[in-house]
Amino acid sequence: ARSTLPLKCCTRRRRASARTSAQMQGLGADTAMVPPRAEHGAPGSFDVEGGGGGGYAGAAQPSAPPMPTVMSAEEVGALIADLEPGQALFPSEEQLRKFRAATANRLLWTEHMRAVAAKADGGVHLLREAYERQLLADPQALVAEDGPWVQAFWQPPQASAEAEQAHAAQAFAAPVIVTHHDGRSVAVSADPSCTTVGQVLQQAGQHFRQAFDPAHHSVFAIGAEQGLALGIGSFVRVTGLTQEEALNGMLGQIVGQDGSQYDVALPSSCRRLHRDNVVVHNAAVIARNTGCPAALGSMLSELGASVRLLWLQRGQPARPPAPGAMAAVRFQFGAMDLDGDGRVSAGELRNFLWNLHLADEQFDAVRKRFAVKGQRTADRAPCSQEHIEVDDLIYLLGRPHQLHPEVPVDALIYEAVVSILGRRTTAHIDKDLSMEDHGVGYGQAFAEHGCSYVVSTLLQVAVVVFIILGLACSEPAFFIGTGVAYVVYLVQVGCCVRLTRAFANQTNGLEAVMALMDRPRHEDPVYHWSVKCYHYETRTRNETVRDSEGNTRNVVKHEQVRVDTYTAFHSGRIPSTDMTAPYVPQTQAQQTQINTHLRLDFTMSNYHMMYTAWCLIHKRDEYQECTHTESLPSQATSCFAVWVPSSVPWWMRGAWYWAANVFLLSSCYRWSAQARIGTQDYTYSKLCYNIGWNALAFF
């Protein structure tokens, strides 16, 4: 039995940071083939244990930590040798870290702890911490001589029977973990049979330095096992693996069961998987670690064994997710949002990732990376990253979900965590999420748009030179040249620069961009023909000229003039079949310039023959000028895709772009902007068929 003070708090941060080794598995026993244990703190290594549920619209009970074991005399001796000797009252930070690491999930006899306190530097404080962290296997053996802190509550065993009853009552105390909405966690020691939820939250509030207000806060009890029972013969889908993540999304059949382990026959082989790594094959949403609202007056024993408490802020109910290309991601986001306010707080995210047993430092890195929209305002408002928006999750998982729609979204979330914590890329995520979002860079931007930059720069320099010469020489011709060069410069920027059209087609949100790119796939190309017939005439005119001596004379000049005599236009639709590959967003940067192209296959069409015949029919003069264009009605030739709304820098907007153009800073602005954004080309491909004969109607 472990005796402790009533409702004593000890932070989960201490326990998480004290672990010295961890086995990185799936959500439970990853597979039967598990690699060797990695040292804690190595890139991509973190604790994963069974539990947490994995069923359709259900959840499973999170696993309890392993039972602590008592340190042997040899281990205590090794601990004493590892600690710095001395008689200081308080240990150093390094000394305290060594002690916590060595005693993680272990127990010590009071006699052995006295030996440590007698020889180690800061030993008196270490003895007190061992008691407060419930590391003493026999706390009743403490005496007043062990320290002045013992005298405050110590009574000889024979002094009263109430003391014995108090110690006996403490033997039934159990740690209750409370997770705050900002992601922090604390373990409160309480007797479930006589402690209410409100009492636990009161003690946790002292650690969080915030009182629980029922008017603004709500509490959820996490841990009740729910979900769909699976048996031999059931068809399942693999999910949540973090080691062999290539198996995520595979379909298989359960051929055997051993407790919480399933033998699943996959196309490649037969694997033994934990129950948390398999879900029913047609599950649309996978809810993990779900809970129910808990009343403050409820006893902990009424909520079930191994219960956890989730402390959330009250918010306004959100609307149901709308259908769309990312509907699966939206529904998974809704499963993570326990209170239904349309946002996932840091506490809800930690609850969803609970079975990964992330240390506080690891979770903080994951939280910051998931809160894409909050990154821009983190410096101004440190609390802005507490909540994750659905657009953040769609931005991180939209591309892998589009590439691998068969993989459950919850598996992609766990793979994203693996990538953030140092694995770089995974089987289904081709982007290193541990790095910050970045554009193509100045070198790549100049390689793609260098010619446009050079032309704009030359025109800008010409305008400035003409202005200087005009002011210096007071010649009107230079001011006329200034106007001509400036007009040519603006025409080049407005008509020949794709970024101009991209800003005109700015689209916010990944789903909106995908809808914009997908719409032309369902359209037939349209064509526009035009002819202009003309001839040249020689015309004579008299002109008076003055020679060098000042004499004037009449000169007859002959010149050829083009005379347009006939024009005709025709337009129509080309029947076609779409051969375009589905659009996959390129989310290397938070904003991307998308340039689209059109490729038409006329091998099965009479289009060119009909165009040639139409031009011949409408030839009415000696010469003829013919043009034809093909396009898609809703095609955006260039688009400025903003994957996460409100993530655009203040200066990267259409108004500032045109301000830079007007003040002759276009090339500098475009180079700077296009270096910070991504670029992507997307081509629409159509197989065209015959067009109608009405184009050849003479009248």
C-alpha positions as CSV (number, residue, x, y, z in Angstrom):
1,A,0.0,0.0,0.0
2,R,1.2,3.5,-0.8
3,S,0.3,6.2,1.7
4,T,0.2,9.9,0.6
5,L,-1.2,13.2,1.8
6,P,-4.8,13.8,0.7
7,L,-5.2,15.2,-2.8
8,K,-1.5,15.9,-3.3
9,C,-0.7,17.2,-6.8
10,C,2.3,16.2,-8.7
11,T,2.6,17.3,-12.3
12,R,2.6,15.0,-15.2
13,R,5.5,17.0,-16.6
14,R,7.8,15.5,-14.0
15,R,6.8,12.0,-14.8
16,A,7.0,12.5,-18.6
17,S,10.4,14.2,-18.5
18,A,11.8,11.6,-16.2
19,R,11.4,8.7,-18.5
20,T,14.7,7.3,-19.8
21,S,13.5,4.9,-22.4
22,A,10.4,4.4,-24.5
23,Q,9.2,2.1,-27.1
24,M,7.6,3.7,-30.1
25,Q,4.7,1.5,-31.2
26,G,1.3,2.1,-32.7
27,L,-1.7,2.9,-30.5
28,G,-0.9,-0.2,-28.5
29,A,1.1,-3.1,-29.7
30,D,2.1,-1.8,-33.1
31,T,2.7,-5.1,-34.9
32,A,4.3,-8.4,-34.0
33,M,7.6,-7.2,-35.5
34,V,8.6,-4.4,-33.1
35,P,12.1,-2.7,-33.5
36,P,14.4,-2.4,-30.5
37,R,13.7,0.2,-27.9
38,A,15.0,3.7,-28.7
39,E,16.4,6.0,-26.1
40,H,14.0,8.7,-24.9
41,G,14.6,12.0,-26.6
42,A,15.9,10.5,-29.8
43,P,14.3,11.9,-32.9
44,G,10.9,10.3,-33.5
45,S,10.9,8.2,-30.3
46,F,8.1,8.5,-27.8
47,D,6.0,6.2,-25.6
48,V,3.0,4.5,-27.0
49,E,0.9,2.1,-25.0
50,G,-2.3,0.2,-25.5
51,G,-5.7,1.8,-24.9
52,G,-7.5,4.8,-26.3
53,G,-10.1,3.1,-28.4
54,G,-10.4,2.6,-32.1
55,G,-13.9,1.9,-33.3
56,Y,-16.5,3.5,-35.4
57,A,-17.8,6.6,-33.6
58,G,-16.5,5.1,-30.3
59,A,-13.6,5.2,-28.0
60,A,-11.7,2.8,-25.8
61,Q,-10.4,3.2,-22.3
62,P,-6.9,4.6,-22.1
63,S,-4.3,2.2,-20.7
64,A,-3.0,2.6,-17.1
65,P,0.7,3.0,-16.6
66,P,2.7,-0.1,-15.6
67,M,2.8,-0.9,-11.9
68,P,5.8,0.7,-10.1
69,T,8.5,-1.7,-8.8
70,V,10.6,-1.4,-5.6
71,M,14.3,-0.6,-6.2
72,S,16.7,-3.2,-4.9
73,A,19.6,-2.5,-2.6
74,E,22.0,-2.7,-5.6
75,E,20.0,-0.2,-7.6
76,V,19.9,2.1,-4.6
77,G,23.7,1.9,-4.3
78,A,24.0,2.7,-8.0
79,L,21.7,5.7,-7.4
80,I,23.9,7.0,-4.5
81,A,27.0,6.6,-6.6
82,D,25.4,8.5,-9.5
83,L,24.3,11.5,-7.3
84,E,26.7,14.2,-6.3
85,P,27.7,13.9,-2.6
86,G,27.3,16.8,-0.3
87,Q,25.4,18.3,2.6
88,A,23.6,21.2,0.9
89,L,20.0,21.8,1.9
90,F,18.7,21.9,-1.7
91,P,19.9,19.9,-4.7
92,S,21.1,21.5,-7.9
93,E,19.0,21.3,-11.1
94,E,21.1,18.6,-12.5
95,Q,21.0,16.6,-9.3
96,L,17.2,16.9,-9.2
97,R,17.0,15.8,-12.8
98,K,19.1,12.7,-12.1
99,F,17.0,11.7,-9.1
100,R,13.7,12.1,-11.0
101,A,15.0,10.1,-14.0
102,A,16.3,7.2,-11.8
103,T,13.1,7.0,-9.7
104,A,10.5,7.3,-12.6
105,N,7.8,4.7,-11.9
106,R,9.9,3.1,-9.1
107,L,9.4,2.8,-5.3
108,L,11.9,3.0,-2.5
109,W,11.9,1.7,1.1
110,T,12.1,4.5,3.6
111,E,15.4,3.0,5.0
112,H,17.0,3.2,1.6
113,M,15.8,6.7,1.0
114,R,17.4,7.8,4.3
115,A,20.7,6.4,3.0
116,V,20.3,8.5,-0.1
117,A,19.4,11.6,1.9
118,A,22.4,11.1,4.2
119,K,25.0,11.0,1.4
120,A,23.6,13.0,-1.6
121,D,23.8,16.7,-2.0
122,G,20.3,18.2,-1.1
123,G,19.3,14.8,0.4
124,V,16.8,16.4,2.8
125,H,14.8,17.9,-0.1
126,L,15.1,14.6,-2.1
127,L,13.6,12.7,0.8
128,R,10.7,15.1,1.0
129,E,10.1,14.9,-2.8
130,A,10.1,11.1,-2.6
131,Y,7.3,11.3,-0.1
132,E,5.3,13.9,-2.0
133,R,5.7,11.9,-5.3
134,Q,4.5,8.8,-3.5
135,L,7.8,7.0,-4.1
136,L,8.0,5.5,-0.5
137,A,6.7,2.0,-0.3
138,D,6.4,2.3,3.5
139,P,5.7,6.0,4.3
140,Q,4.5,5.0,7.8
141,A,8.1,4.3,8.7
142,L,8.9,8.1,8.6
143,V,9.8,9.7,11.9
144,A,10.1,13.3,13.1
145,E,13.9,13.1,12.8
146,D,13.7,12.7,9.1
147,G,13.1,16.4,8.7
148,P,11.1,19.4,10.0
149,W,8.6,18.9,7.3
150,V,7.6,15.6,8.8
151,Q,6.9,17.1,12.2
152,A,4.0,19.1,10.8
153,F,1.9,16.0,10.3
154,W,3.8,13.2,12.0
155,Q,2.3,11.4,15.0
156,P,3.7,8.3,16.6
157,P,1.7,5.2,15.5
158,Q,0.5,4.6,19.0
159,A,-0.6,8.2,19.6
160,S,-4.1,7.7,18.1
161,A,-6.1,5.2,16.1
162,E,-7.2,8.0,13.8
163,A,-3.6,8.3,12.4
164,E,-3.7,4.6,11.5
165,Q,-7.1,5.1,9.8
166,A,-5.7,8.0,7.9
167,H,-2.8,6.0,6.7
168,A,-5.1,3.1,5.8
169,A,-7.3,5.5,3.8
170,Q,-4.4,6.8,1.9
171,A,-3.6,3.3,0.8
172,F,-6.7,3.5,-1.5
173,A,-5.7,6.8,-3.1
174,A,-5.2,6.8,-6.8
175,P,-3.8,9.4,-9.2
176,V,-6.4,11.3,-11.2
177,I,-5.0,13.1,-14.3
178,V,-6.6,16.5,-15.1
179,T,-5.8,18.0,-18.5
180,H,-6.3,21.7,-18.9
181,H,-7.7,23.3,-22.0
182,D,-4.3,24.8,-22.7
183,G,-2.6,21.4,-22.8
184,R,-1.1,21.2,-19.4
185,S,-1.7,18.1,-17.2
186,V,-1.5,17.5,-13.5
187,A,-2.0,14.3,-11.5
188,V,-4.1,14.7,-8.3
189,S,-4.0,11.9,-5.8
190,A,-7.5,11.2,-4.4
191,D,-9.6,8.4,-3.0
192,P,-12.2,7.7,-5.7
193,S,-14.7,6.4,-3.1
194,C,-15.0,9.7,-1.2
195,T,-13.7,12.4,-3.6
196,T,-15.8,14.4,-6.0
197,V,-15.0,15.8,-9.3
198,G,-15.2,19.3,-8.0
199,Q,-12.7,18.6,-5.2
200,V,-10.2,17.3,-7.8
201,L,-10.7,20.3,-10.0
202,Q,-10.2,22.6,-7.0
203,Q,-6.8,21.0,-6.3
204,A,-5.9,21.0,-10.0
205,G,-6.9,24.7,-10.2
206,Q,-4.2,25.5,-7.6
207,H,-1.6,24.1,-9.9
208,F,-3.0,25.8,-13.0
209,R,-3.5,29.0,-11.1
210,Q,-7.0,29.3,-12.3
211,A,-10.2,28.5,-10.5
212,F,-12.8,26.2,-12.2
213,D,-15.8,28.4,-13.0
214,P,-18.9,26.3,-14.0
215,A,-20.3,29.3,-15.9
216,H,-17.3,29.4,-18.2
217,H,-15.8,26.0,-17.9
218,S,-16.9,22.4,-18.5
219,V,-15.4,19.1,-17.5
220,F,-15.5,15.8,-19.3
221,A,-14.7,12.3,-17.9
222,I,-12.5,10.4,-20.3
223,G,-12.0,6.7,-20.1
224,A,-15.3,4.8,-20.5
225,E,-14.7,2.0,-22.9
226,Q,-17.1,2.1,-25.9
227,G,-17.0,1.1,-29.5
228,L,-17.8,-1.8,-31.8
229,A,-16.8,-5.3,-30.8
230,L,-14.7,-7.1,-33.5
231,G,-14.5,-10.9,-33.8
232,I,-12.9,-13.5,-35.9
233,G,-13.9,-13.1,-39.5
234,S,-14.5,-9.4,-39.2
235,F,-13.1,-7.2,-42.0
236,V,-11.0,-4.4,-40.6
237,R,-8.9,-1.5,-41.7
238,V,-5.4,-0.9,-40.2
239,T,-4.9,2.5,-38.6
240,G,-2.8,4.4,-36.1
241,L,0.6,2.6,-36.7
242,T,3.6,4.9,-36.2
243,Q,6.4,2.4,-36.9
244,E,5.2,0.5,-40.0
245,E,2.9,3.3,-41.1
246,A,2.8,1.9,-44.7
247,L,0.3,-0.6,-43.4
248,N,-2.2,2.2,-42.4
249,G,-5.3,2.0,-44.6
250,M,-4.8,-1.6,-45.6
251,L,-7.9,-3.9,-45.5
252,G,-7.6,-7.3,-43.7
253,Q,-9.6,-9.9,-42.0
254,I,-9.3,-11.0,-38.4
255,V,-8.3,-14.7,-38.3
256,G,-7.4,-15.0,-34.6
257,Q,-7.6,-13.2,-31.3
258,D,-5.5,-13.3,-28.1
259,G,-6.9,-10.9,-25.5
260,S,-6.5,-7.4,-26.9
261,Q,-4.3,-8.7,-29.8
262,Y,-5.8,-9.6,-33.2
263,D,-4.2,-11.7,-35.9
264,V,-5.1,-9.9,-39.1
265,A,-4.6,-11.4,-42.5
266,L,-3.3,-8.6,-44.8
267,P,-2.5,-8.8,-48.5
268,S,1.2,-8.8,-47.7
269,S,1.3,-11.1,-44.6
270,C,-0.5,-12.0,-41.4
271,R,0.3,-9.5,-38.6
272,R,-0.6,-9.4,-34.9
273,L,-2.0,-6.0,-34.1
274,H,-3.4,-4.3,-31.0
275,R,-7.2,-3.8,-31.0
276,D,-6.6,0.0,-31.1
277,N,-4.9,-0.4,-34.5
278,V,-7.8,-1.9,-36.2
279,V,-11.3,-0.4,-37.0
280,V,-14.3,-1.7,-38.9
281,H,-13.4,-1.5,-42.6
282,N,-16.1,1.1,-43.5
283,A,-15.5,3.4,-40.5
284,A,-15.9,7.0,-41.7
285,V,-14.8,8.6,-38.4
286,I,-12.5,7.2,-35.7
287,A,-13.1,8.7,-32.3
288,R,-10.4,8.1,-29.6
289,N,-10.5,8.9,-25.9
290,T,-14.1,10.3,-26.1
291,G,-15.8,11.2,-22.9
292,C,-19.0,12.5,-21.4
293,P,-19.8,15.6,-19.3
294,A,-19.3,15.1,-15.6
295,A,-21.1,16.8,-12.8
296,L,-19.0,18.5,-10.1
297,G,-20.7,16.6,-7.4
298,S,-20.1,13.1,-8.9
299,M,-17.8,10.7,-7.1
300,L,-14.8,9.5,-9.0
301,S,-15.8,5.9,-8.3
302,E,-19.1,6.6,-10.3
303,L,-17.1,7.5,-13.4
304,G,-15.3,4.2,-13.7
305,A,-11.8,3.0,-13.3
306,S,-8.7,4.8,-14.7
307,V,-10.8,7.9,-15.4
308,R,-9.2,11.2,-16.6
309,L,-10.7,14.6,-16.4
310,L,-10.6,17.1,-19.3
311,W,-11.1,20.8,-18.3
312,L,-12.4,22.8,-21.2
313,Q,-13.8,26.3,-21.8
314,R,-17.4,26.7,-22.8
315,G,-18.0,27.9,-26.3
316,Q,-20.8,28.4,-28.8
317,P,-22.0,25.2,-30.6
318,A,-20.6,24.9,-34.1
319,R,-22.6,24.0,-37.2
320,P,-22.3,20.5,-38.6
321,P,-19.4,20.0,-41.1
322,A,-20.4,20.7,-44.7
323,P,-19.8,18.1,-47.5
324,G,-16.8,18.7,-49.7
325,A,-13.4,17.4,-50.9
326,M,-12.1,17.4,-47.3
327,A,-15.3,16.1,-45.6
328,A,-13.5,13.2,-44.0
329,V,-11.0,15.6,-42.4
330,R,-13.8,17.8,-41.2
331,F,-15.7,14.9,-39.6
332,Q,-12.5,13.7,-37.9
333,F,-12.0,17.2,-36.6
334,G,-15.5,17.1,-35.2
335,A,-14.7,13.8,-33.4
336,M,-11.7,15.5,-31.7
337,D,-13.8,18.5,-30.7
338,L,-15.5,17.1,-27.6
339,D,-17.4,20.2,-26.6
340,G,-18.6,20.9,-30.1
341,D,-17.5,24.6,-30.3
342,G,-15.9,24.2,-33.7
343,R,-12.4,24.5,-32.3
344,V,-9.9,21.9,-30.9
345,S,-8.2,23.2,-27.8
346,A,-4.7,22.2,-26.8
347,G,-6.3,20.0,-24.1
348,E,-8.6,18.2,-26.7
349,L,-5.6,17.7,-29.0
350,R,-3.6,16.2,-26.1
351,N,-6.5,14.0,-25.2
352,F,-6.7,12.7,-28.7
353,L,-3.0,11.9,-28.7
354,W,-3.0,10.6,-25.2
355,N,-1.9,7.1,-26.1
356,L,1.3,8.4,-27.6
357,H,2.4,9.5,-24.1
358,L,4.1,12.7,-25.4
359,A,6.3,14.6,-23.1
360,D,5.4,18.3,-22.5
361,E,8.2,19.5,-24.8
362,Q,7.1,17.1,-27.5
363,F,3.4,18.0,-27.2
364,D,4.3,21.7,-27.3
365,A,6.1,21.3,-30.6
366,V,3.1,19.3,-32.0
367,R,0.6,21.9,-30.8
368,K,2.5,24.8,-32.3
369,R,2.8,23.0,-35.7
370,F,-0.9,22.1,-35.8
371,A,-2.0,25.7,-35.0
372,V,-0.9,27.0,-38.4
373,K,-3.2,30.1,-38.2
374,G,-2.0,30.9,-34.7
375,Q,1.6,31.0,-35.7
376,R,1.3,34.5,-37.2
377,T,-0.2,36.0,-34.0
378,A,1.8,34.1,-31.4
379,D,4.2,37.0,-30.8
380,R,1.3,39.4,-30.2
381,A,-1.0,37.1,-28.3
382,P,0.7,34.1,-26.7
383,C,-2.6,32.4,-26.0
384,S,-3.7,32.5,-29.6
385,Q,-2.3,29.0,-30.3
386,E,-4.5,27.3,-27.7
387,H,-7.1,26.4,-30.3
388,I,-6.7,24.7,-33.6
389,E,-9.1,25.6,-36.5
390,V,-10.4,23.1,-39.0
391,D,-8.5,24.9,-41.7
392,D,-5.2,24.2,-39.9
393,L,-5.9,20.5,-40.0
394,I,-7.0,20.6,-43.6
395,Y,-3.8,22.4,-44.5
396,L,-1.6,19.8,-42.9
397,L,-3.5,16.7,-44.0
398,G,-5.2,17.9,-47.2
399,R,-2.5,16.8,-49.6
400,P,-1.8,13.3,-48.0
401,H,-5.5,12.7,-47.8
402,Q,-5.9,13.5,-51.5
403,L,-3.0,11.2,-52.4
404,H,-4.1,8.4,-50.1
405,P,-7.8,8.6,-49.5
406,E,-7.9,5.0,-48.3
407,V,-5.9,5.8,-45.2
408,P,-8.0,6.8,-42.2
409,V,-7.6,10.5,-41.2
410,D,-6.6,9.6,-37.6
411,A,-3.7,7.6,-39.0
412,L,-2.6,10.6,-40.9
413,I,-2.7,12.7,-37.7
414,Y,-0.4,10.3,-36.0
415,E,1.9,10.2,-38.9
416,A,2.0,14.0,-38.8
417,V,3.0,13.8,-35.2
418,V,5.8,11.4,-36.2
419,S,7.0,13.8,-38.9
420,I,6.9,16.8,-36.5
421,L,9.0,15.0,-33.9
422,G,11.8,14.2,-36.2
423,R,10.9,11.4,-38.7
424,R,10.7,14.1,-41.5
425,T,8.6,12.2,-44.0
426,T,6.4,9.1,-43.5
427,A,4.8,6.5,-45.8
428,H,1.9,8.9,-46.6
429,I,3.2,12.4,-45.8
430,D,5.8,13.6,-48.3
431,K,6.5,16.9,-46.5
432,D,8.8,17.4,-43.5
433,L,6.5,18.9,-40.9
434,S,9.3,19.4,-38.5
435,M,10.4,22.3,-40.7
436,E,8.6,25.6,-41.0
437,D,6.6,26.4,-44.1
438,H,8.7,28.1,-46.8
439,G,8.4,29.3,-50.4
440,V,10.6,28.4,-53.4
441,G,13.3,30.9,-52.4
442,Y,14.9,33.8,-54.3
443,G,17.0,31.6,-56.6
444,Q,14.1,29.5,-57.8
445,A,11.9,32.5,-58.2
446,F,14.4,34.3,-60.4
447,A,14.9,31.1,-62.5
448,E,11.1,30.9,-63.2
449,H,10.3,34.6,-63.6
450,G,13.7,36.3,-64.3
451,C,12.8,37.4,-67.8
452,S,9.8,39.3,-66.5
453,Y,11.8,40.9,-63.7
454,V,14.4,42.1,-66.2
455,V,11.9,43.6,-68.6
456,S,10.1,45.4,-65.8
457,T,13.4,46.7,-64.4
458,L,14.5,48.1,-67.8
459,L,11.2,49.9,-68.2
460,Q,11.4,51.3,-64.7
461,V,14.9,52.5,-65.3
462,A,13.8,54.1,-68.6
463,V,11.0,56.0,-66.9
464,V,13.4,57.3,-64.3
465,V,16.1,58.3,-66.9
466,F,13.5,60.1,-69.1
467,I,12.3,62.1,-66.0
468,I,15.9,63.1,-65.1
469,L,16.7,64.2,-68.7
470,G,13.4,66.1,-69.0
471,L,14.1,68.0,-65.8
472,A,17.8,68.6,-66.7
473,C,17.2,69.7,-70.3
474,S,13.7,71.1,-70.1
475,E,12.8,69.3,-73.4
476,P,9.2,68.3,-73.8
477,A,10.2,65.3,-75.8
478,F,11.7,63.6,-72.8
479,F,8.5,64.0,-70.8
480,I,6.6,62.5,-73.8
481,G,9.1,59.6,-73.6
482,T,8.5,59.3,-69.9
483,G,4.8,58.9,-70.5
484,V,5.2,56.3,-73.3
485,A,7.7,54.3,-71.2
486,Y,5.4,54.4,-68.1
487,V,2.4,53.3,-70.1
488,V,4.4,50.4,-71.7
489,Y,5.6,49.4,-68.2
490,L,2.0,49.3,-66.8
491,V,0.8,47.3,-69.8
492,Q,3.6,44.8,-69.3
493,V,2.8,44.5,-65.6
494,G,-1.0,44.2,-66.2
495,C,-1.1,42.0,-69.2
496,C,2.1,39.9,-69.3
497,V,2.7,39.1,-65.6
498,R,1.0,36.0,-64.2
499,L,1.1,37.3,-60.6
500,T,-1.2,40.1,-61.6
501,R,-3.9,37.6,-62.7
502,A,-3.1,35.5,-59.6
503,F,-3.9,38.4,-57.2
504,A,-7.1,38.9,-59.2
505,N,-8.1,35.3,-58.6
506,Q,-7.1,35.1,-54.9
507,T,-8.9,32.1,-53.3
508,N,-8.9,31.4,-49.5
509,G,-9.1,27.9,-48.1
510,L,-7.8,24.6,-49.5
511,E,-11.3,23.3,-50.3
512,A,-12.2,26.4,-52.2
513,V,-9.0,26.2,-54.2
514,M,-9.7,22.5,-55.0
515,A,-13.2,23.4,-56.1
516,L,-11.9,26.1,-58.4
517,M,-9.4,23.8,-59.9
518,D,-11.9,20.9,-60.3
519,R,-14.7,22.9,-61.9
520,P,-13.0,23.1,-65.4
521,R,-12.6,19.3,-65.5
522,H,-16.4,19.0,-65.9
523,E,-16.6,21.5,-68.8
524,D,-16.1,21.2,-72.6
525,P,-13.7,23.6,-74.2
526,V,-15.0,26.5,-76.1
527,Y,-13.4,28.0,-79.3
528,H,-13.4,31.4,-80.8
529,W,-12.5,32.0,-84.5
530,S,-12.0,35.3,-86.3
531,V,-10.9,36.4,-89.7
532,K,-10.1,39.8,-91.1
533,C,-9.7,40.3,-94.9
534,Y,-7.7,43.2,-96.3
535,H,-5.6,44.5,-99.2
536,Y,-3.0,47.2,-99.7
537,E,-3.5,50.4,-101.7
538,T,-0.9,52.7,-103.0
539,R,-1.8,56.3,-102.2
540,T,-0.2,59.5,-103.3
541,R,0.1,62.7,-101.3
542,N,1.9,66.0,-101.7
543,E,4.2,67.2,-99.0
544,T,6.1,70.5,-98.7
545,V,9.7,70.2,-97.7
546,R,12.4,72.8,-96.9
547,D,16.0,72.3,-98.0
548,S,19.2,73.4,-96.2
549,E,19.1,76.8,-97.8
550,G,15.6,77.6,-96.6
551,N,13.9,77.1,-100.0
552,T,10.6,75.1,-100.1
553,R,9.3,72.8,-102.7
554,N,6.5,70.3,-103.2
555,V,7.3,66.6,-103.1
556,V,5.0,63.8,-104.2
557,K,5.2,60.7,-102.0
558,H,3.7,57.3,-102.5
559,E,2.8,54.9,-99.6
560,Q,1.1,51.6,-99.1
561,V,-1.9,51.6,-96.8
562,R,-3.7,48.5,-95.4
563,V,-7.4,48.6,-96.0
564,D,-9.6,46.2,-94.0
565,T,-12.6,45.1,-96.0
566,Y,-14.3,42.2,-94.2
567,T,-14.4,40.6,-90.7
568,A,-16.1,37.5,-89.4
569,F,-16.4,35.7,-86.0
570,H,-17.6,32.3,-84.9
571,S,-17.6,30.5,-81.6
572,G,-18.8,27.2,-80.2
573,R,-18.3,24.2,-78.0
574,I,-16.0,21.2,-78.6
575,P,-17.4,17.9,-77.3
576,S,-14.7,16.2,-75.2
577,T,-13.8,13.7,-72.5
578,D,-11.8,14.9,-69.5
579,M,-8.4,13.1,-69.1
580,T,-7.1,15.4,-66.3
581,A,-5.6,13.9,-63.2
582,P,-7.3,14.9,-60.0
583,Y,-5.8,18.1,-58.5
584,V,-3.5,17.6,-55.6
585,P,-2.6,20.8,-53.7
586,Q,1.1,21.7,-53.2
587,T,1.3,22.9,-49.6
588,Q,5.0,23.4,-49.2
589,A,4.2,27.1,-48.4
590,Q,1.1,28.6,-46.8
591,Q,0.4,30.5,-50.1
592,T,0.9,29.1,-53.6
593,Q,0.7,30.7,-57.1
594,I,-1.0,28.1,-59.3
595,N,-0.6,28.4,-63.1
596,T,-3.0,26.4,-65.2
597,H,-2.6,25.2,-68.8
598,L,-4.8,23.5,-71.4
599,R,-3.9,20.6,-73.6
600,L,-6.3,19.4,-76.2
601,D,-6.1,16.2,-78.1
602,F,-7.6,16.6,-81.6
603,T,-6.7,13.1,-83.0
604,M,-10.3,12.1,-83.0
605,S,-11.8,15.5,-83.9
606,N,-12.5,17.4,-87.2
607,Y,-11.8,20.7,-85.5
608,H,-8.8,21.8,-87.5
609,M,-10.4,20.7,-90.8
610,M,-13.5,22.7,-89.9
611,Y,-11.5,25.8,-89.0
612,T,-9.5,25.7,-92.2
613,A,-12.8,25.3,-94.2
614,W,-14.4,28.2,-92.3
615,C,-11.5,30.5,-93.1
616,L,-11.6,29.6,-96.8
617,I,-15.4,30.3,-96.9
618,H,-14.8,33.8,-95.4
619,K,-11.9,34.8,-97.6
620,R,-13.2,37.9,-99.3
621,D,-10.1,39.8,-100.3
622,E,-6.5,39.4,-101.4
623,Y,-5.1,38.8,-97.9
624,Q,-6.7,37.3,-94.8
625,E,-5.7,37.3,-91.1
626,C,-7.0,34.2,-89.2
627,T,-6.9,33.6,-85.4
628,H,-8.4,30.8,-83.2
629,T,-8.4,30.4,-79.4
630,E,-9.5,27.5,-77.2
631,S,-10.2,27.7,-73.5
632,L,-12.3,26.4,-70.7
633,P,-15.1,28.7,-69.4
634,S,-14.2,28.7,-65.7
635,Q,-10.4,28.1,-66.1
636,A,-8.3,30.5,-63.9
637,T,-5.0,30.8,-65.8
638,S,-3.4,31.9,-62.6
639,C,-4.6,31.7,-59.0
640,F,-3.2,32.9,-55.7
641,A,-4.1,30.1,-53.4
642,V,-4.2,31.0,-49.7
643,W,-4.4,27.5,-48.0
644,V,-5.0,28.9,-44.5
645,P,-7.3,32.0,-44.4
646,S,-5.8,35.0,-42.5
647,S,-2.3,33.7,-42.9
648,V,-1.3,36.1,-45.7
649,P,1.3,38.8,-44.6
650,W,-0.1,42.3,-44.5
651,W,2.0,43.5,-47.5
652,M,1.2,40.5,-49.7
653,R,-2.2,41.8,-50.9
654,G,-3.5,43.2,-54.2
655,A,-3.7,46.8,-53.0
656,W,0.0,46.8,-51.9
657,Y,1.0,45.0,-55.1
658,W,-0.5,47.8,-57.3
659,A,1.0,50.5,-55.0
660,A,4.4,48.9,-55.7
661,N,3.6,48.9,-59.5
662,V,2.6,52.5,-59.5
663,F,5.8,53.6,-57.7
664,L,8.1,51.7,-60.0
665,L,8.8,48.9,-57.5
666,S,7.1,46.1,-59.3
667,S,10.2,43.9,-60.0
668,C,11.4,44.1,-56.4
669,Y,8.0,43.4,-55.0
670,R,7.3,40.4,-57.3
671,W,10.7,38.9,-56.6
672,S,10.2,39.2,-52.8
673,A,6.6,37.9,-52.9
674,Q,7.2,35.0,-55.3
675,A,10.3,33.9,-53.3
676,R,8.1,33.5,-50.2
677,I,5.2,31.6,-51.8
678,G,5.1,28.2,-53.5
679,T,4.5,27.6,-57.2
680,Q,2.5,24.9,-59.0
681,D,1.5,24.1,-62.5
682,Y,-1.7,22.2,-63.3
683,T,-2.7,21.1,-66.8
684,Y,-6.2,20.3,-68.0
685,S,-6.2,17.5,-70.6
686,K,-9.2,16.9,-72.9
687,L,-9.8,14.3,-75.6
688,C,-11.8,16.2,-78.2
689,Y,-14.5,14.9,-80.7
690,N,-16.1,16.3,-83.9
691,I,-17.8,19.7,-83.9
692,G,-21.0,20.4,-85.7
693,W,-21.3,21.5,-89.4
694,N,-23.1,24.6,-88.6
695,A,-19.8,26.5,-88.6
696,L,-19.7,26.1,-92.4
697,A,-23.1,27.7,-93.0
698,F,-22.5,30.4,-95.7
699,F,-25.2,32.8,-94.4
